[in-house]
């Protein structure tokens, strides 16, 4: 038995090492491919600028280049791909130049400083501006707003979004939804640090986009239908809630003065270290809903949370809401209870962009 346990332990260690190596190798391949596409784009741009190429002649050039490269290296050098590479270069060239300057500055400092500084410089030299796949950048380069594009770039890397996940987050107007709850400084931070969750309000979105529930196919649906649909697609719902959320329970029974009450959905937020209670409503927000959720939150704060955990957050998810109703019901000092709308289809991004113009 001892020998078998040792072999299993060895197998586990080797498996972990191989998986880690494959992940690192995949990252290197992605970085190398993206950088190659960037520099191919640069060469094409410089060639066309030096030759003052007309569009028709430039297309002929790309056709010839595609034929030669495909014959030499195989797929990956179609005319469409070659057309995308100069676009990629033009979109990212300023960021790339800034990255190179930062690296060169760090390298210069390292030669004059301590061993620690040298190590930091060596770490930077192993990094790249391009840490995503070429397929990711084909989506990202089409985002015109620099702040928005940087935000999705950071989140794609930090949250390990696949290309379909990136496309879905973009279609759901995640950036615009987060911008609406921030001032100018907060908008800039989104493009530098991504979505950082430090306070309860950071963890709450408005609206939530639930197109993946496919409820638009129903003429009428109840709160039970909404809850069942969410539980069926709980992984998608967790992604929409955002980073840090863990599912705990549904229809959690709590007893107050001998009466039973049920919390629709209970989550835990590992970053904020607190419970998050969600009450589902299919109609417009009413003050009674906020009062009931306040009772649930107070109960969890007194009976469920430990002394090391932070105060419970409550969210009423509803079809419509009125800000004055929330303000007068909860008061200006409220930092725990929130009301957010939900939509069962992708929002009109242009409408959200118009709303955020008052922030920029």
C-alpha positions in Angstrom: 0.0 0.0 0.0 2.9 2.3 0.8 4.4 1.8 -2.6 1.1 2.4 -4.4 0.6 5.6 -2.4 4.1 6.8 -3.4 3.4 6.0 -7.1 0.2 7.9 -7.0 1.9 10.8 -5.3 4.6 10.8 -8.0 2.0 10.6 -10.7 0.1 13.6 -9.2 3.3 15.7 -9.1 4.3 14.8 -12.6 0.8 15.5 -13.9 0.8 18.9 -12.2 4.2 19.8 -13.7 3.2 18.8 -17.2 -0.1 20.7 -17.0 1.7 23.8 -15.8 4.3 23.4 -18.6 1.5 23.1 -21.2 -0.2 26.2 -19.9 3.1 28.1 -20.0 3.8 26.8 -23.5 0.4 27.8 -24.7 1.0 31.3 -23.3 4.3 31.6 -25.0 2.7 30.5 -28.3 -0.1 33.0 -28.0 2.4 35.8 -27.2 4.8 34.9 -30.0 2.0 34.6 -32.5 0.4 38.0 -31.5 3.8 39.7 -31.6 4.5 38.2 -35.0 1.2 39.5 -36.4 1.9 42.9 -34.9 5.3 43.2 -36.6 4.0 41.7 -39.9 1.4 44.5 -39.7 4.1 47.0 -39.1 6.1 45.8 -42.1 3.1 46.0 -44.4 2.2 49.5 -43.2 5.8 50.7 -43.7 5.9 49.1 -47.2 2.6 50.7 -48.2 3.5 54.1 -46.8 7.0 54.1 -48.5 5.4 53.1 -51.8 2.4 55.4 -51.4 0.3 52.4 -52.4 -3.2 52.9 -53.8 -5.9 50.6 -52.4 -6.1 48.4 -55.6 -2.4 48.0 -55.8 -2.2 47.2 -52.0 -4.8 44.5 -52.5 -2.7 43.0 -55.2 0.4 43.1 -53.0 -1.5 41.3 -50.2 -2.7 38.6 -52.6 0.9 38.0 -53.8 2.2 38.0 -50.2 -0.5 35.6 -49.1 0.3 33.2 -51.9 4.1 33.1 -51.1 3.7 32.9 -47.3 1.0 30.2 -47.4 3.2 28.1 -49.7 6.1 28.5 -47.3 4.4 28.3 -43.9 0.9 26.9 -44.5 -2.3 28.3 -43.2 -2.6 31.5 -41.2 -1.6 33.9 -43.9 -4.8 34.3 -45.8 -5.6 37.7 -47.4 -8.2 38.4 -44.7 -5.6 37.7 -42.0 -3.0 39.8 -43.6 -5.5 42.7 -43.9 -6.1 42.4 -40.1 -2.4 42.6 -39.2 -1.9 46.3 -40.3 -5.1 47.2 -38.4 -3.7 45.4 -35.4 -0.5 47.3 -35.6 -2.3 50.7 -36.0 -4.5 50.1 -33.0 -1.8 48.9 -30.7 1.3 50.7 -31.9 1.1 53.5 -29.3 0.6 51.1 -26.4 3.5 49.0 -27.8 5.8 52.0 -27.9 4.9 52.9 -24.3 5.6 49.3 -23.2 9.0 49.3 -24.9 9.9 52.6 -23.3 8.9 51.3 -19.9 11.0 48.2 -20.4 14.0 50.1 -21.6 13.7 52.5 -18.6 13.5 49.5 -16.2 16.5 47.8 -17.9 18.6 51.0 -17.5 17.7 51.4 -13.8 18.5 47.7 -13.2 22.1 48.2 -14.4 22.6 50.9 -11.7 20.6 49.3 -8.9 20.6 46.3 -6.6 20.1 42.7 -7.4 16.4 43.0 -6.6 16.0 45.6 -9.3 17.8 43.4 -11.8 15.5 40.5 -10.9 12.5 42.8 -11.5 13.9 43.9 -14.8 14.4 40.3 -15.9 10.8 39.5 -14.9 9.6 42.4 -17.0 11.7 41.2 -20.0 9.9 37.9 -19.9 6.5 39.6 -20.2 4.8 40.9 -23.3 2.2 43.5 -24.1 0.4 40.7 -26.0 -0.7 38.0 -23.6 -3.9 36.8 -25.4 -4.5 34.8 -28.5 -4.7 36.3 -32.0 -8.4 35.4 -32.0 -8.9 37.6 -28.9 -7.2 40.5 -30.6 -9.4 40.1 -33.7 -12.3 41.0 -31.4 -10.5 43.7 -29.4 -9.0 45.7 -32.3 -12.5 46.5 -33.5 -13.4 48.3 -30.2 -12.8 52.0 -31.1 -12.8 53.5 -27.6 -9.3 53.2 -26.1 -10.5 53.0 -22.5 -13.0 50.3 -23.4 -10.6 48.3 -25.4 -8.0 48.3 -22.6 -10.6 47.3 -20.1 -11.6 44.2 -22.1 -8.0 43.4 -22.7 -7.2 43.4 -19.0 -10.3 41.4 -18.0 -9.8 38.8 -20.8 -6.4 38.1 -19.4 -7.2 38.3 -15.6 -10.4 36.3 -15.9 -9.1 33.9 -18.6 -12.1 34.6 -20.8 -12.4 32.5 -23.9 -13.1 34.3 -27.2 -16.9 33.5 -27.0 -16.9 34.8 -23.3 -15.1 38.0 -24.4 -17.6 38.5 -27.2 -20.5 37.9 -24.9 -19.2 40.3 -22.3 -18.8 42.9 -25.0 -22.3 42.3 -26.4 -23.7 42.6 -22.9 -22.1 46.1 -22.6 -20.2 45.2 -19.5 -17.9 48.2 -19.8 -20.8 50.7 -20.3 -22.7 49.2 -17.3 -19.7 49.6 -15.0 -18.9 53.1 -16.3 -22.4 54.3 -15.4 -21.6 53.9 -11.7 -18.2 55.7 -11.8 -16.8 59.2 -12.0 -14.1 60.2 -14.5 -11.3 58.8 -12.2 -13.2 55.5 -11.9 -13.6 55.2 -15.7 -9.8 55.7 -16.2 -9.1 53.1 -13.5 -11.2 50.6 -15.4 -8.8 50.9 -18.4 -5.7 50.7 -16.2 -6.6 48.1 -13.6 -9.7 46.4 -14.9 -12.7 45.7 -12.7 -11.4 45.9 -9.1 -13.9 44.9 -6.4 -13.1 46.7 -3.1 -16.5 47.8 -1.9 -20.0 46.4 -2.0 -21.0 48.8 -4.8 -18.1 47.5 -6.9 -19.7 44.0 -6.9 -23.1 45.2 -8.1 -24.1 45.8 -11.7 -27.0 47.7 -13.1 -28.5 46.3 -15.2 -27.8 42.6 -15.2 -28.0 41.0 -18.7 -29.7 37.6 -18.6 -30.1 36.8 -22.3 -28.7 33.3 -21.7 -31.8 32.3 -19.8 -33.8 32.5 -23.1 -36.8 33.9 -21.2 -37.7 36.1 -24.2 -39.1 33.0 -25.8 -41.9 33.0 -23.2 -44.8 35.5 -23.3 -45.3 35.2 -19.6 -43.0 33.9 -16.8 -43.2 33.9 -13.0 -40.6 34.5 -10.4 -40.3 30.7 -10.0 -39.6 30.5 -13.7 -36.9 33.1 -13.4 -35.3 31.3 -10.5 -35.5 27.9 -12.2 -33.9 29.4 -15.3 -31.1 30.9 -13.3 -30.4 27.6 -11.5 -30.4 25.7 -14.8 -27.7 28.2 -16.1 -26.0 28.9 -12.8 -22.5 28.9 -14.3 -23.6 31.6 -16.8 -25.3 33.5 -14.0 -22.1 33.4 -11.9 -20.2 34.8 -14.8 -22.7 37.6 -15.2 -22.6 38.4 -11.5 -18.8 38.9 -11.9 -15.6 38.0 -10.1 -15.7 36.6 -6.6 -19.2 35.1 -6.4 -19.8 31.6 -5.1 -23.3 29.9 -5.1 -24.4 28.8 -1.6 -28.2 28.0 -1.6 -31.6 28.6 -3.0 -34.9 29.2 -1.1 -32.9 29.4 2.1 -35.3 29.1 5.0 -34.9 31.4 7.9 -37.2 31.6 11.0 -38.1 34.9 12.7 -40.5 34.9 15.7 -41.8 31.4 14.7 -42.5 32.4 11.1 -40.7 31.0 8.0 -39.2 33.2 5.4 -37.3 32.2 2.3 -34.3 33.9 0.6 -34.4 33.3 -3.1 -30.7 33.0 -3.8 -27.7 33.0 -1.4 -24.2 33.6 -2.6 -20.8 34.3 -0.9 -18.3 36.8 -2.2 -14.8 35.5 -1.6 -13.1 38.9 -2.2 -15.4 41.0 0.0 -15.7 38.1 2.4 -19.5 38.4 2.9 -22.8 36.8 2.1 -24.8 38.2 -0.9 -28.6 37.7 -0.8 -30.6 38.1 -4.1 -34.4 38.6 -4.1 -36.0 38.0 -7.5 -38.9 40.2 -8.7 -40.4 40.1 -12.2 -42.2 43.4 -11.9 -41.4 47.0 -10.8 -39.6 47.7 -7.5 -41.7 48.4 -4.5 -40.6 49.7 -1.1 -41.9 46.5 0.6 -39.3 44.5 -1.4 -36.5 46.6 0.0 -37.9 46.4 3.5 -38.1 42.6 3.3 -34.6 42.3 1.9 -33.3 44.6 4.7 -34.8 42.1 7.2 -33.0 39.2 5.5 -29.7 41.1 5.5 -30.0 42.0 9.2 -30.8 38.4 10.1 -27.7 37.2 8.2 -25.5 39.8 9.9 -26.6 38.7 13.3 -27.2 35.0 12.9 -25.0 33.8 10.0 -21.9 35.8 9.5 -18.8 35.3 11.7 -16.9 38.2 13.4 -14.2 37.9 10.7 -16.6 38.4 7.9 -18.0 41.6 6.5 -21.6 42.8 6.5 -24.1 41.1 4.2 -25.1 42.6 0.9 -28.6 42.4 -0.5 -29.7 42.9 -4.1 -33.3 43.1 -5.3 -33.3 42.0 -9.0 -36.3 43.6 -10.7 -37.7 44.6 -14.1 -37.9 48.3 -13.3 -36.9 50.7 -10.5 -37.1 54.3 -9.4 -34.2 56.0 -7.7 -36.2 58.2 -5.4 -38.1 55.2 -4.0 -34.7 53.5 -3.1 -33.3 56.7 -1.6 -36.2 57.5 0.6 -36.7 53.8 1.6 -33.1 53.1 2.5 -31.6 56.5 3.3 -28.4 58.1 2.0 -26.1 56.2 4.3 -27.2 52.8 2.9 -24.2 50.8 1.6 -25.6 47.2 1.9 -28.9 47.1 0.0 -29.1 47.5 -3.7 -31.8 47.4 -6.4 -30.7 46.4 -9.9 -32.7 46.0 -13.1 -32.3 42.9 -15.2 -32.8 42.5 -19.0 -33.5 39.3 -20.8 -31.9 40.5 -24.0 -28.7 42.4 -25.0 -28.9 46.1 -24.3 -28.6 48.8 -26.9 -24.9 49.8 -26.5 -25.4 53.2 -28.1 -28.0 54.1 -25.5 -25.6 53.3 -22.7 -22.8 55.2 -24.5 -25.1 58.3 -24.6 -25.7 58.0 -20.9 -22.0 57.7 -20.1 -21.1 60.9 -22.1 -22.0 62.9 -19.0 -19.2 61.1 -17.1 -16.3 61.5 -19.5 
